[in-house]
Amino acid sequence: MIDWNDCLPTKEMQADFERFKELKTTEEKEAFKKEMQDKYNKLPEAQKEAYKKVSESWAKSNSKCLQ
């Protein structure tokens, strides 16, 4: 079994995932998705680039989590 906390690159992403797991309805999940996209869109460009680099680096080194 995959330990998803090991599969997420930051504590913030781990917390967001834990929150997502508690959502029950499609509406709640869609609202969460919109909230996450809005949160990302509000980041300054430098932080967006840093977020992308962390995510890409993590994805390359954690292929077991993406299967």
SULPE-V916809 format. One record per pair of residues at least 24 apart in sequence whose ideal C-beta (glycine too) atoms are under 8 Angstrom apart, sorted by sequence separation. I is the first residue (numbers start at 1). J is the second residue. D is the distance in Angstrom with one decimal. If there is no record, write none. Layout:
i = (I | I)
j = (J | J)
d = (D | D)
This chain:
i = (10 | 9 | 9 | 9 | 9 | 8 | 7 | 6 | 7 | 7 | 6 | 4 | 2 | 2)
j = (54 | 54 | 55 | 57 | 58 | 58 | 62 | 62 | 64 | 65 | 65 | 65 | 64 | 65)
d = (6.8 | 5.2 | 6.6 | 7.7 | 3.9 | 7.9 | 5.8 | 7.9 | 7.8 | 3.4 | 7.6 | 7.5 | 7.2 | 6.1)
